[in-house]
Amino acid sequence: MRTTVTLEPDVAALIQKQMQERGLSFKEAVNTAIRAGLTESGGRPFETPTFRMGFDPAVPWDKALALSGEFEDDELTRKLAVRK
């Protein structure tokens, strides 16, 4: 299939680099890049690293939003008391 595609400058530079490094034609470099980007088996799944943050029973992390709400309520009460 023949088509016209406009490549952004950074993409064109990457294609040129692949052409030089691998000795590919423009057509081969573009097709290889498209295949690599569109196939599912191109790599391993992304994993987010996790870290142990310790355990402090005084801070109920599973109730963080409720705790935040309480702090906000306390601050609003303090500000209203100062205004009077």
C-alpha positions in Angstrom: 0.0 0.0 0.0 1.3 3.4 -0.9 0.6 6.4 1.3 2.0 9.8 2.3 3.0 10.2 5.9 4.4 13.4 7.4 7.0 12.5 10.1 7.8 14.9 12.9 11.5 15.9 13.1 12.3 13.8 16.1 10.7 10.7 14.5 12.5 11.3 11.2 15.8 11.5 13.2 15.0 8.1 14.8 14.3 6.5 11.5 17.5 7.9 10.0 19.4 6.6 13.0 18.0 3.1 12.5 18.7 3.2 8.8 22.4 4.0 9.4 22.9 1.6 12.3 21.1 -1.4 10.7 21.8 -0.6 7.1 18.0 -0.5 6.3 16.2 1.3 3.6 13.7 4.0 4.6 10.8 1.6 3.9 12.3 -1.2 6.0 13.0 1.2 8.9 9.5 2.6 8.9 7.8 -0.8 8.7 10.0 -2.2 11.4 9.2 0.7 13.7 5.5 0.5 13.1 5.5 -3.3 13.6 7.4 -2.9 16.9 5.0 -0.3 18.1 1.8 -2.1 17.2 2.6 -5.7 18.2 1.6 -6.8 21.7 4.6 -9.1 22.2 7.1 -6.2 22.0 8.1 -6.1 25.6 7.3 -6.9 29.2 4.5 -5.3 31.1 5.1 -2.1 33.0 5.6 -2.5 36.7 5.4 0.2 39.3 8.0 -0.2 42.1 6.7 -0.4 45.6 8.4 0.5 48.9 7.8 -0.4 52.5 7.0 2.7 54.4 6.9 1.1 57.8 3.9 0.6 60.1 2.7 3.2 62.6 -0.4 2.0 64.3 -1.1 5.6 65.4 -1.8 6.6 61.8 -4.7 4.8 60.2 -3.6 4.9 56.6 -6.7 3.1 55.4 -8.8 6.0 56.8 -6.6 8.8 55.3 -9.5 10.7 53.8 -11.5 10.7 57.0 -8.4 11.8 58.9 -7.8 14.6 56.4 -11.4 15.7 56.8 -11.1 15.8 60.6 -7.9 18.0 60.3 -9.7 20.3 57.9 -12.7 20.5 60.3 -10.4 21.3 63.2 -8.7 24.1 61.2 -12.0 25.6 60.1 -13.3 25.6 63.7 -10.0 27.3 64.8 -10.3 30.0 62.1 -14.0 30.7 63.0 -13.1 30.9 66.7 -10.4 33.5 66.0 -12.8 35.7 64.0 -15.3 36.0 66.9 
